[in-house]
Amino acid sequence: MSTARIGLDIGGTKVDAVLLGDDDALLARRRLPVIRGAEGVVASACAAVDAVTADAGVSIADAAGVGIGIPGAVRGGVVEHALNLDVERLALADVLGERWGVPVAVENDVNVAALGAWHLLGGATTSIAYLNVGTGLAAGLILDGRLWRGGRGAAGEIGHISIDPSGPVGADGLPGGLETYASGSGMVLQWGRDGAAAVDVLTAARAGDARAQQIRAGLMHGVATAVRVLVLTLDVDRVMLGGGLTGLRYELLDGARRVIRGWEASSPFLASLDMGARIVLAPHGEPIAAIGAAKLEVGRG
């Protein structure tokens, strides 16, 4: 029986596909543009699998299974409310399992990124949080070596935690949410300029714009607060920062740690937790979510 596993990370703009062989060796990787809509997502997934199996010189029938990470709410292999893919509801595991003839597992994209992070850390760390700091803000959780989804699949949705009742109102209609401070969409919302992107805010901050600098400081505070929430509620061993805004690399990491050091100076208890040392950056360029998808248990959605 083949041990080859295929993992797909389906995002709003691309499909990142990997094929893992024996001992989880990376045998092939492909990145292809995604087509929006239910039919487009299915076609994009098939094209990515065709490409990665061709590169590795194997057939889809040779694979032990395919794991897929995708935005939205996922339950029983059914994807709902994947808004950035124009998918309202899609029974993705059933559709692709029938087409490929191999087991297909489907999971939320941040959750598979957490699995990938745990894999890259060698599995020696018992509990980790993968904090996705990108267009939005959410965490994937591995607790005692197992993916934790929560009672209704909402575990890790910490972007909706309000940290300032008088803060800016976010996309969810609530004031001062973590996501409003520590995400690209939240930074743009605060900036309030049509057609802007998070990179525009950061560029303006480096050029000395006072409002942009305030938003950038809020990003650092928001990421630090997210780490604090995860450590104080779950006491995870590591918090890995991933997502688009981690392109800032050590500017983001050092900024968050600087905020944490300020708290530690006033609280011996927080200092004892060594939160700053628990933060690591996701390896640049690694297909973390696709690897995590390939590590999903086959046979479950």
Salt bridges, closest charged atoms under 4 A:
ASP9 OD2 - LYS14 NZ 2.82
ASP16 OD2 - ARG29 NH2 2.82
ASP16 OD2 - ARG31 NH1 3.60
ASP24 OD2 - HIS119 ND1 3.93
ASP24 OD2 - LYS295 NZ 2.87
ASP55 OD2 - ARG30 NE 2.64
GLU80 OE2 - ARG89 NE 3.40
ASP86 OD2 - ARG36 NE 2.99
GLU88 OE2 - HIS81 ND1 2.88
GLU107 OE1 - ARG149 NE 2.63
ASP172 OD2 - HIS160 ND1 2.87
ASP235 OD1 - ARG278 NH1 2.79
GLU251 OE1 - ARG206 NH2 3.24
GLU251 OE2 - ARG216 NH1 3.74
